[in-house]
């Protein structure tokens, strides 16, 4: 057990500054980018009609472009999801970053999960407050 603690102490002596710098960078990037991302969510994104409209727009793209965009979206979503999980324990907006990461990625059950998260009054009100500050209309409630 003592050897494990010695290894942890050595690790933090070697990489502690890098972890702190990465945490600070993620905090700054999340603070700067989250309001911009929130402003780009369509007002009806969490309603059934909004999802149907997005699916129709998606099907009109070239298959290779859809594949490329899916790869980029899933990579960016995975990075946001990972950063959000890290920000739960370090400074930053962890829950919102997790929400955006989940919103960007493609996976089964995505829409149900997004609606379950957005139905939480604290998250829904926070997002709409940020949208109002950017002079964008409030999101329609999914329920």
Beta strands, then each sheet from edge to edge (+ up, - down):
end
